[in-house]
Amino acid sequence: MYYLYILKCADQSLYTGICVDLDKRFEEHNSTALGAKYTRGRRPVELVFSQRFRTRATAAAKEYRIKQLSRDKKLKLITKGKV
């Protein structure tokens, strides 16, 4: 399984990514140098959205689509709860 996730950073910005182990990746974003460079300077981060996918290709395609959205549309997606 692959997870698509959106994090809300301390500066209120949003970060979108994919991973295999959501709990581990969330911990990396918040506590280690393994977190994305973007989130390392914006800690703490909060998980605000996640969705499971069977294949990496499907998760990556959805990630790409979300990254193309405006902030307002991303916030609506988070509120709505699914892609």
Gaussian input, Z-matrix of N, CA and C with variables (Angstrom, degrees):
# hf/3-21g

backbone

0 1
 N
 C     1     B1
 C     2     B2     1     A1
 N     3     B3     2     A2     1     D1
 C     4     B4     3     A3     2     D2
 C     5     B5     4     A4     3     D3
 N     6     B6     5     A5     4     D4
 C     7     B7     6     A6     5     D5
 C     8     B8     7     A7     6     D6
 N     9     B9     8     A8     7     D7
 C    10    B10     9     A9     8     D8
 C    11    B11    10    A10     9     D9
 N    12    B12    11    A11    10    D10
 C    13    B13    12    A12    11    D11
 C    14    B14    13    A13    12    D12
 N    15    B15    14    A14    13    D13
 C    16    B16    15    A15    14    D14
 C    17    B17    16    A16    15    D15
 N    18    B18    17    A17    16    D16
 C    19    B19    18    A18    17    D17
 C    20    B20    19    A19    18    D18
 N    21    B21    20    A20    19    D19
 C    22    B22    21    A21    20    D20
 C    23    B23    22    A22    21    D21
 N    24    B24    23    A23    22    D22
 C    25    B25    24    A24    23    D23
 C    26    B26    25    A25    24    D24
 N    27    B27    26    A26    25    D25
 C    28    B28    27    A27    26    D26
 C    29    B29    28    A28    27    D27
 N    30    B30    29    A29    28    D28
 C    31    B31    30    A30    29    D29
 C    32    B32    31    A31    30    D30
 N    33    B33    32    A32    31    D31
 C    34    B34    33    A33    32    D32
 C    35    B35    34    A34    33    D33
 N    36    B36    35    A35    34    D34
 C    37    B37    36    A36    35    D35
 C    38    B38    37    A37    36    D36
 N    39    B39    38    A38    37    D37
 C    40    B40    39    A39    38    D38
 C    41    B41    40    A40    39    D39
 N    42    B42    41    A41    40    D40
 C    43    B43    42    A42    41    D41
 C    44    B44    43    A43    42    D42
 N    45    B45    44    A44    43    D43
 C    46    B46    45    A45    44    D44
 C    47    B47    46    A46    45    D45
 N    48    B48    47    A47    46    D46
 C    49    B49    48    A48    47    D47
 C    50    B50    49    A49    48    D48
 N    51    B51    50    A50    49    D49
 C    52    B52    51    A51    50    D50
 C    53    B53    52    A52    51    D51
 N    54    B54    53    A53    52    D52
 C    55    B55    54    A54    53    D53
 C    56    B56    55    A55    54    D54
 N    57    B57    56    A56    55    D55
 C    58    B58    57    A57    56    D56
 C    59    B59    58    A58    57    D57
 N    60    B60    59    A59    58    D58
 C    61    B61    60    A60    59    D59
 C    62    B62    61    A61    60    D60
 N    63    B63    62    A62    61    D61
 C    64    B64    63    A63    62    D62
 C    65    B65    64    A64    63    D63
 N    66    B66    65    A65    64    D64
 C    67    B67    66    A66    65    D65
 C    68    B68    67    A67    66    D66
 N    69    B69    68    A68    67    D67
 C    70    B70    69    A69    68    D68
 C    71    B71    70    A70    69    D69
 N    72    B72    71    A71    70    D70
 C    73    B73    72    A72    71    D71
 C    74    B74    73    A73    72    D72
 N    75    B75    74    A74    73    D73
 C    76    B76    75    A75    74    D74
 C    77    B77    76    A76    75    D75
 N    78    B78    77    A77    76    D76
 C    79    B79    78    A78    77    D77
 C    80    B80    79    A79    78    D78
 N    81    B81    80    A80    79    D79
 C    82    B82    81    A81    80    D80
 C    83    B83    82    A82    81    D81
 N    84    B84    83    A83    82    D82
 C    85    B85    84    A84    83    D83
 C    86    B86    85    A85    84    D84
 N    87    B87    86    A86    85    D85
 C    88    B88    87    A87    86    D86
 C    89    B89    88    A88    87    D87
 N    90    B90    89    A89    88    D88
 C    91    B91    90    A90    89    D89
 C    92    B92    91    A91    90    D90
 N    93    B93    92    A92    91    D91
 C    94    B94    93    A93    92    D92
 C    95    B95    94    A94    93    D93
 N    96    B96    95    A95    94    D94
 C    97    B97    96    A96    95    D95
 C    98    B98    97    A97    96    D96
 N    99    B99    98    A98    97    D97
 C   100   B100    99    A99    98    D98
 C   101   B101   100   A100    99    D99
 N   102   B102   101   A101   100   D100
 C   103   B103   102   A102   101   D101
 C   104   B104   103   A103   102   D102
 N   105   B105   104   A104   103   D103
 C   106   B106   105   A105   104   D104
 C   107   B107   106   A106   105   D105
 N   108   B108   107   A107   106   D106
 C   109   B109   108   A108   107   D107
 C   110   B110   109   A109   108   D108
 N   111   B111   110   A110   109   D109
 C   112   B112   111   A111   110   D110
 C   113   B113   112   A112   111   D111
 N   114   B114   113   A113   112   D112
 C   115   B115   114   A114   113   D113
 C   116   B116   115   A115   114   D114
 N   117   B117   116   A116   115   D115
 C   118   B118   117   A117   116   D116
 C   119   B119   118   A118   117   D117
 N   120   B120   119   A119   118   D118
 C   121   B121   120   A120   119   D119
 C   122   B122   121   A121   120   D120
 N   123   B123   122   A122   121   D121
 C   124   B124   123   A123   122   D122
 C   125   B125   124   A124   123   D123
 N   126   B126   125   A125   124   D124
 C   127   B127   126   A126   125   D125
 C   128   B128   127   A127   126   D126
 N   129   B129   128   A128   127   D127
 C   130   B130   129   A129   128   D128
 C   131   B131   130   A130   129   D129
 N   132   B132   131   A131   130   D130
 C   133   B133   132   A132   131   D131
 C   134   B134   133   A133   132   D132
 N   135   B135   134   A134   133   D133
 C   136   B136   135   A135   134   D134
 C   137   B137   136   A136   135   D135
 N   138   B138   137   A137   136   D136
 C   139   B139   138   A138   137   D137
 C   140   B140   139   A139   138   D138
 N   141   B141   140   A140   139   D139
 C   142   B142   141   A141   140   D140
 C   143   B143   142   A142   141   D141
 N   144   B144   143   A143   142   D142
 C   145   B145   144   A144   143   D143
 C   146   B146   145   A145   144   D144
 N   147   B147   146   A146   145   D145
 C   148   B148   147   A147   146   D146
 C   149   B149   148   A148   147   D147
 N   150   B150   149   A149   148   D148
 C   151   B151   150   A150   149   D149
 C   152   B152   151   A151   150   D150
 N   153   B153   152   A152   151   D151
 C   154   B154   153   A153   152   D152
 C   155   B155   154   A154   153   D153
 N   156   B156   155   A155   154   D154
 C   157   B157   156   A156   155   D155
 C   158   B158   157   A157   156   D156
 N   159   B159   158   A158   157   D157
 C   160   B160   159   A159   158   D158
 C   161   B161   160   A160   159   D159
 N   162   B162   161   A161   160   D160
 C   163   B163   162   A162   161   D161
 C   164   B164   163   A163   162   D162
 N   165   B165   164   A164   163   D163
 C   166   B166   165   A165   164   D164
 C   167   B167   166   A166   165   D165
 N   168   B168   167   A167   166   D166
 C   169   B169   168   A168   167   D167
 C   170   B170   169   A169   168   D168
 N   171   B171   170   A170   169   D169
 C   172   B172   171   A171   170   D170
 C   173   B173   172   A172   171   D171
 N   174   B174   173   A173   172   D172
 C   175   B175   174   A174   173   D173
 C   176   B176   175   A175   174   D174
 N   177   B177   176   A176   175   D175
 C   178   B178   177   A177   176   D176
 C   179   B179   178   A178   177   D177
 N   180   B180   179   A179   178   D178
 C   181   B181   180   A180   179   D179
 C   182   B182   181   A181   180   D180
 N   183   B183   182   A182   181   D181
 C   184   B184   183   A183   182   D182
 C   185   B185   184   A184   183   D183
 N   186   B186   185   A185   184   D184
 C   187   B187   186   A186   185   D185
 C   188   B188   187   A187   186   D186
 N   189   B189   188   A188   187   D187
 C   190   B190   189   A189   188   D188
 C   191   B191   190   A190   189   D189
 N   192   B192   191   A191   190   D190
 C   193   B193   192   A192   191   D191
 C   194   B194   193   A193   192   D192
 N   195   B195   194   A194   193   D193
 C   196   B196   195   A195   194   D194
 C   197   B197   196   A196   195   D195
 N   198   B198   197   A197   196   D196
 C   199   B199   198   A198   197   D197
 C   200   B200   199   A199   198   D198
 N   201   B201   200   A200   199   D199
 C   202   B202   201   A201   200   D200
 C   203   B203   202   A202   201   D201
 N   204   B204   203   A203   202   D202
 C   205   B205   204   A204   203   D203
 C   206   B206   205   A205   204   D204
 N   207   B207   206   A206   205   D205
 C   208   B208   207   A207   206   D206
 C   209   B209   208   A208   207   D207
 N   210   B210   209   A209   208   D208
 C   211   B211   210   A210   209   D209
 C   212   B212   211   A211   210   D210
 N   213   B213   212   A212   211   D211
 C   214   B214   213   A213   212   D212
 C   215   B215   214   A214   213   D213
 N   216   B216   215   A215   214   D214
 C   217   B217   216   A216   215   D215
 C   218   B218   217   A217   216   D216
 N   219   B219   218   A218   217   D217
 C   220   B220   219   A219   218   D218
 C   221   B221   220   A220   219   D219
 N   222   B222   221   A221   220   D220
 C   223   B223   222   A222   221   D221
 C   224   B224   223   A223   222   D222
 N   225   B225   224   A224   223   D223
 C   226   B226   225   A225   224   D224
 C   227   B227   226   A226   225   D225
 N   228   B228   227   A227   226   D226
 C   229   B229   228   A228   227   D227
 C   230   B230   229   A229   228   D228
 N   231   B231   230   A230   229   D229
 C   232   B232   231   A231   230   D230
 C   233   B233   232   A232   231   D231
 N   234   B234   233   A233   232   D232
 C   235   B235   234   A234   233   D233
 C   236   B236   235   A235   234   D234
 N   237   B237   236   A236   235   D235
 C   238   B238   237   A237   236   D236
 C   239   B239   238   A238   237   D237
 N   240   B240   239   A239   238   D238
 C   241   B241   240   A240   239   D239
 C   242   B242   241   A241   240   D240
 N   243   B243   242   A242   241   D241
 C   244   B244   243   A243   242   D242
 C   245   B245   244   A244   243   D243
 N   246   B246   245   A245   244   D244
 C   247   B247   246   A246   245   D245
 C   248   B248   247   A247   246   D246

   B1=1.4547
   B2=1.5276
   B3=1.3011
   B4=1.4550
   B5=1.5186
   B6=1.3073
   B7=1.4546
   B8=1.5200
   B9=1.2992
   B10=1.4551
   B11=1.5204
   B12=1.3223
   B13=1.4620
   B14=1.5243
   B15=1.3191
   B16=1.4627
   B17=1.5238
   B18=1.3221
   B19=1.4596
   B20=1.5135
   B21=1.3208
   B22=1.4668
   B23=1.5223
   B24=1.3165
   B25=1.4570
   B26=1.5308
   B27=1.3249
   B28=1.4627
   B29=1.5268
   B30=1.3264
   B31=1.4728
   B32=1.5350
   B33=1.3448
   B34=1.4619
   B35=1.5229
   B36=1.3239
   B37=1.4609
   B38=1.5292
   B39=1.3266
   B40=1.4643
   B41=1.5232
   B42=1.3260
   B43=1.4646
   B44=1.5177
   B45=1.3235
   B46=1.4589
   B47=1.5237
   B48=1.3303
   B49=1.4550
   B50=1.5226
   B51=1.3333
   B52=1.4599
   B53=1.5238
   B54=1.3286
   B55=1.4561
   B56=1.5247
   B57=1.3326
   B58=1.4538
   B59=1.5325
   B60=1.3314
   B61=1.4661
   B62=1.5306
   B63=1.3089
   B64=1.4654
   B65=1.5319
   B66=1.3166
   B67=1.4717
   B68=1.5233
   B69=1.3148
   B70=1.4667
   B71=1.5226
   B72=1.3276
   B73=1.4632
   B74=1.5230
   B75=1.3223
   B76=1.4635
   B77=1.5302
   B78=1.3118
   B79=1.4691
   B80=1.5321
   B81=1.3225
   B82=1.4669
   B83=1.5211
   B84=1.3112
   B85=1.4699
   B86=1.5263
   B87=1.3133
   B88=1.4617
   B89=1.5246
   B90=1.3277
   B91=1.4585
   B92=1.5213
   B93=1.3180
   B94=1.4623
   B95=1.5177
   B96=1.3180
   B97=1.4593
   B98=1.5303
   B99=1.3227
   B100=1.4635
   B101=1.5233
   B102=1.3273
   B103=1.4589
   B104=1.5228
   B105=1.3109
   B106=1.4632
   B107=1.5278
   B108=1.3091
   B109=1.4558
   B110=1.5324
   B111=1.3190
   B112=1.4684
   B113=1.5258
   B114=1.3257
   B115=1.4645
   B116=1.5269
   B117=1.3331
   B118=1.4738
   B119=1.5212
   B120=1.3012
   B121=1.4611
   B122=1.5183
   B123=1.3202
   B124=1.4686
   B125=1.5311
   B126=1.3025
   B127=1.4708
   B128=1.5090
   B129=1.3262
   B130=1.4653
   B131=1.5288
   B132=1.3286
   B133=1.4579
   B134=1.5210
   B135=1.3216
   B136=1.4641
   B137=1.5265
   B138=1.3169
   B139=1.4582
   B140=1.5262
   B141=1.3346
   B142=1.4641
   B143=1.5254
   B144=1.3372
   B145=1.4637
   B146=1.5154
   B147=1.3334
   B148=1.4691
   B149=1.5204
   B150=1.3200
   B151=1.4571
   B152=1.5262
   B153=1.3317
   B154=1.4638
   B155=1.5242
   B156=1.3385
   B157=1.4549
   B158=1.5228
   B159=1.3194
   B160=1.4672
   B161=1.5178
   B162=1.3382
   B163=1.4663
   B164=1.5219
   B165=1.3350
   B166=1.4608
   B167=1.5281
   B168=1.3251
   B169=1.4658
   B170=1.5252
   B171=1.3111
   B172=1.4684
   B173=1.5228
   B174=1.3302
   B175=1.4662
   B176=1.5244
   B177=1.3212
   B178=1.4700
   B179=1.5266
   B180=1.3195
   B181=1.4666
   B182=1.5237
   B183=1.3262
   B184=1.4795
   B185=1.5270
   B186=1.3388
   B187=1.4673
   B188=1.5246
   B189=1.3170
   B190=1.4633
   B191=1.5306
   B192=1.3208
   B193=1.4806
   B194=1.5250
   B195=1.3203
   B196=1.4651
   B197=1.5232
   B198=1.3146
   B199=1.4618
   B200=1.5331
   B201=1.3240
   B202=1.4628
   B203=1.5332
   B204=1.3281
   B205=1.4646
   B206=1.5227
   B207=1.3139
   B208=1.4632
   B209=1.5312
   B210=1.3024
   B211=1.4697
   B212=1.5289
   B213=1.3277
   B214=1.4631
   B215=1.5257
   B216=1.3192
   B217=1.4625
   B218=1.5224
   B219=1.3287
   B220=1.4651
   B221=1.5298
   B222=1.3238
   B223=1.4680
   B224=1.5352
   B225=1.3223
   B226=1.4567
   B227=1.5254
   B228=1.3162
   B229=1.4534
   B230=1.5251
   B231=1.3152
   B232=1.4646
   B233=1.5249
   B234=1.3177
   B235=1.4705
   B236=1.5159
   B237=1.3234
   B238=1.4562
   B239=1.5421
   B240=1.3376
   B241=1.4483
   B242=1.5122
   B243=1.3325
   B244=1.4602
   B245=1.5191
   B246=1.3408
   B247=1.4664
   B248=1.5112
   A1=110.12
   A2=114.45
   A3=121.59
   A4=108.52
   A5=115.58
   A6=121.46
   A7=110.28
   A8=115.02
   A9=122.86
   A10=104.59
   A11=117.40
   A12=118.87
   A13=111.14
   A14=114.01
   A15=121.03
   A16=106.86
   A17=114.83
   A18=121.89
   A19=109.41
   A20=115.83
   A21=120.83
   A22=106.24
   A23=116.08
   A24=121.74
   A25=110.68
   A26=115.48
   A27=121.24
   A28=111.98
   A29=117.66
   A30=120.74
   A31=112.25
   A32=116.52
   A33=125.29
   A34=113.70
   A35=118.50
   A36=120.48
   A37=108.96
   A38=116.11
   A39=121.72
   A40=109.52
   A41=115.58
   A42=122.00
   A43=108.04
   A44=117.43
   A45=122.74
   A46=109.67
   A47=116.50
   A48=120.41
   A49=111.63
   A50=115.57
   A51=121.73
   A52=108.39
   A53=116.03
   A54=121.47
   A55=109.97
   A56=115.96
   A57=121.82
   A58=110.34
   A59=116.84
   A60=122.22
   A61=108.51
   A62=116.49
   A63=121.49
   A64=112.25
   A65=117.48
   A66=119.84
   A67=111.63
   A68=116.05
   A69=120.91
   A70=110.89
   A71=116.80
   A72=120.31
   A73=111.72
   A74=116.46
   A75=120.28
   A76=109.97
   A77=116.84
   A78=121.36
   A79=110.53
   A80=116.86
   A81=120.31
   A82=111.21
   A83=117.21
   A84=120.45
   A85=111.06
   A86=117.12
   A87=120.89
   A88=114.91
   A89=118.28
   A90=118.34
   A91=117.61
   A92=119.41
   A93=119.14
   A94=112.15
   A95=114.26
   A96=120.32
   A97=111.35
   A98=117.56
   A99=121.62
   A100=112.91
   A101=116.65
   A102=120.11
   A103=109.69
   A104=116.70
   A105=120.83
   A106=110.68
   A107=116.26
   A108=120.96
   A109=110.66
   A110=115.52
   A111=120.44
   A112=111.46
   A113=117.32
   A114=119.99
   A115=112.66
   A116=118.01
   A117=119.74
   A118=112.18
   A119=117.59
   A120=121.45
   A121=113.64
   A122=117.06
   A123=120.71
   A124=111.74
   A125=116.41
   A126=121.41
   A127=110.82
   A128=117.55
   A129=127.40
   A130=111.26
   A131=114.50
   A132=120.23
   A133=108.86
   A134=114.96
   A135=122.07
   A136=107.96
   A137=116.73
   A138=121.35
   A139=108.10
   A140=116.47
   A141=119.82
   A142=113.24
   A143=116.68
   A144=119.77
   A145=109.24
   A146=116.48
   A147=120.27
   A148=109.07
   A149=114.73
   A150=121.14
   A151=108.12
   A152=116.78
   A153=122.41
   A154=111.40
   A155=114.63
   A156=122.39
   A157=109.03
   A158=116.58
   A159=120.68
   A160=113.42
   A161=116.49
   A162=119.20
   A163=111.35
   A164=114.34
   A165=119.98
   A166=110.36
   A167=116.61
   A168=120.35
   A169=111.63
   A170=116.90
   A171=120.86
   A172=110.45
   A173=116.74
   A174=120.71
   A175=110.74
   A176=117.11
   A177=121.12
   A178=111.70
   A179=117.04
   A180=120.36
   A181=110.56
   A182=116.84
   A183=120.53
   A184=110.35
   A185=116.54
   A186=120.45
   A187=109.90
   A188=116.50
   A189=120.93
   A190=110.91
   A191=116.33
   A192=120.28
   A193=111.30
   A194=116.75
   A195=120.13
   A196=110.65
   A197=117.16
   A198=120.13
   A199=112.09
   A200=117.24
   A201=121.30
   A202=112.26
   A203=117.12
   A204=121.55
   A205=112.24
   A206=116.00
   A207=121.03
   A208=108.75
   A209=116.37
   A210=120.92
   A211=110.61
   A212=117.54
   A213=121.04
   A214=111.55
   A215=116.61
   A216=119.56
   A217=111.26
   A218=117.48
   A219=120.50
   A220=110.37
   A221=116.55
   A222=119.91
   A223=110.84
   A224=117.42
   A225=120.78
   A226=110.95
   A227=116.43
   A228=121.72
   A229=110.53
   A230=116.90
   A231=121.75
   A232=109.49
   A233=117.02
   A234=122.10
   A235=110.99
   A236=116.41
   A237=122.25
   A238=111.37
   A239=115.85
   A240=119.84
   A241=117.77
   A242=119.29
   A243=119.17
   A244=111.44
   A245=114.36
   A246=121.05
   A247=109.93
   D1=145.97
   D2=175.33
   D3=-121.02
   D4=146.83
   D5=-179.32
   D6=-116.09
   D7=134.18
   D8=169.04
   D9=-99.59
   D10=134.00
   D11=-177.97
   D12=-141.19
   D13=155.78
   D14=174.35
   D15=-126.85
   D16=131.11
   D17=177.50
   D18=-110.64
   D19=143.54
   D20=170.56
   D21=-102.35
   D22=123.35
   D23=-177.85
   D24=-86.53
   D25=167.13
   D26=-179.15
   D27=-58.41
   D28=-30.15
   D29=179.01
   D30=-87.24
   D31=11.34
   D32=178.23
   D33=75.30
   D34=4.56
   D35=175.35
   D36=-76.33
   D37=164.85
   D38=-178.32
   D39=-115.59
   D40=140.98
   D41=178.23
   D42=-125.85
   D43=131.94
   D44=-179.34
   D45=-115.80
   D46=136.27
   D47=178.94
   D48=-154.27
   D49=176.56
   D50=174.38
   D51=-130.85
   D52=154.71
   D53=-179.65
   D54=-162.03
   D55=174.94
   D56=176.68
   D57=-98.26
   D58=-40.97
   D59=-178.23
   D60=-114.84
   D61=99.55
   D62=-172.97
   D63=-64.18
   D64=-43.77
   D65=-179.53
   D66=-62.07
   D67=-45.08
   D68=179.17
   D69=-63.05
   D70=-44.87
   D71=-178.50
   D72=-65.54
   D73=-39.07
   D74=177.19
   D75=-61.17
   D76=-43.89
   D77=178.31
   D78=-62.48
   D79=-40.13
   D80=177.68
   D81=-62.21
   D82=-42.01
   D83=179.25
   D84=-63.24
   D85=-36.10
   D86=-175.75
   D87=-87.69
   D88=-27.52
   D89=-166.10
   D90=-130.95
   D91=-12.57
   D92=-173.72
   D93=-128.43
   D94=171.08
   D95=176.94
   D96=-74.43
   D97=-8.39
   D98=179.14
   D99=-78.16
   D100=-13.38
   D101=177.15
   D102=-65.92
   D103=159.38
   D104=179.27
   D105=-58.31
   D106=144.74
   D107=178.65
   D108=-54.43
   D109=-38.41
   D110=179.78
   D111=-59.19
   D112=-45.77
   D113=-174.76
   D114=-81.13
   D115=-23.69
   D116=-178.72
   D117=-58.33
   D118=-34.59
   D119=-179.97
   D120=-90.85
   D121=4.42
   D122=-176.01
   D123=-130.62
   D124=31.15
   D125=-179.34
   D126=-79.32
   D127=154.53
   D128=-1.12
   D129=-79.51
   D130=157.26
   D131=176.53
   D132=-110.63
   D133=155.04
   D134=-178.48
   D135=-125.93
   D136=132.60
   D137=176.59
   D138=-76.13
   D139=119.88
   D140=-177.85
   D141=-115.27
   D142=-11.35
   D143=-179.72
   D144=-159.89
   D145=139.88
   D146=170.68
   D147=-152.16
   D148=151.89
   D149=177.88
   D150=-149.85
   D151=140.47
   D152=-179.43
   D153=-91.85
   D154=146.60
   D155=175.84
   D156=-136.51
   D157=150.36
   D158=-179.25
   D159=-75.94
   D160=-32.31
   D161=-177.17
   D162=-123.68
   D163=152.79
   D164=176.88
   D165=-63.83
   D166=-37.54
   D167=-178.81
   D168=-60.72
   D169=-43.29
   D170=179.35
   D171=-65.87
   D172=-44.87
   D173=179.43
   D174=-62.33
   D175=-42.93
   D176=-179.58
   D177=-65.91
   D178=-37.13
   D179=177.85
   D180=-64.59
   D181=-43.35
   D182=178.18
   D183=-66.37
   D184=-39.59
   D185=178.08
   D186=-59.20
   D187=-45.35
   D188=179.39
   D189=-59.40
   D190=-45.91
   D191=179.94
   D192=-61.21
   D193=-43.13
   D194=-179.58
   D195=-65.20
   D196=-40.55
   D197=-179.42
   D198=-64.28
   D199=-19.72
   D200=178.24
   D201=-83.53
   D202=-13.97
   D203=-176.79
   D204=-75.91
   D205=154.82
   D206=173.01
   D207=-72.92
   D208=164.04
   D209=178.58
   D210=-57.36
   D211=-44.09
   D212=-179.56
   D213=-59.69
   D214=-42.30
   D215=179.77
   D216=-69.01
   D217=-34.82
   D218=175.67
   D219=-64.14
   D220=-41.65
   D221=179.39
   D222=-64.92
   D223=-37.91
   D224=175.94
   D225=-64.23
   D226=-40.15
   D227=177.37
   D228=-61.46
   D229=-43.97
   D230=179.64
   D231=-61.91
   D232=-44.39
   D233=-179.97
   D234=-65.84
   D235=-41.84
   D236=-178.86
   D237=-67.78
   D238=-37.79
   D239=173.29
   D240=95.25
   D241=2.14
   D242=173.66
   D243=-156.96
   D244=157.29
   D245=-176.97
   D246=-79.36

